[in-house]
């Protein structure tokens, strides 16, 4: 095996093992311990974060921030990766904000001059627009980490003047219309809820020993089936114009309720929580003439009262 190939395979091996001895690696690669020491020294100079521990149980370890082996991208792949990260600049908060900026700089600076010129020309020709929000969500990283590791968080949630402490177990985070949301199991409500991340004013790991639930089977792709377990629900039915369909297509949480006809019109049908009827009333009023709500009667009643309140301001 050539030295360059051995170094590349060694980089992948130490990333995978995380802890090892020189003798183990020397045997695995069929080289002397002296050669392996030189190889590890070269990896360290290339930026692989290694450190050694002395003693009978010592050896080498890789720091938490591992360096991935080099990957060869085609020009088109490199441009696509650049703009995938570049599009995130519209968000005021990101779970990996500093890392995203660093990755973008590395991608750009290590490209050839002609590829950088091409990207510069494309920056004002392609974009992935998302509404710019003033609200920041500084706890995205811990919310995502808790979802991955199945841990319980203690959060302060709500308006500043009406803050409430909650214990939650996140199942993930997602962005919609420039805002971040965190679906989670709420130990206070004993049910799943969706939390606006910009309304979370603090988030720390729970120190009271609350037993986490086994939510490994719950994720963003199937969360709707778990959020619709609420006993108090009502059946929604609403007719949509073509424009109404287009407006509802942009709403992530309506996806399973939306049905579209061949002529472009459509309808919304399915269960909605009774506790969210006022929210749905405000949403449908915002659609104006593009929606006609047929049921449930309670939702129509909420909408009529809101219309009356609006009209009273213009008497």
Protein Blocks (a to p, Z undefined) as FASTA:
>chain_A
ZZklmmmmmmmmmmmnopacfklmmmmnopafklmmmmmmmmmmnopacdddedjkgccd
ddfbdcdddddddfklmmmmmmmmmmmmmpmbdfklmlmmmmmmmmmmmpcfklmmmmmm
mmmmgccdddddfbdcfklmmmmmmmmnopaddddedjfklcccdddddfbdcdeehiac
dddddfklopacdddfklpgbdcddfklpacddfklgcfklmmmmmmmpfbacddddddd
fklmmmmmmpmklmmmpccdfkopacdeddddfklmmmmmmmmmmnmmmbccfbdfklmm
mmmmmmmmmmmmmZZ
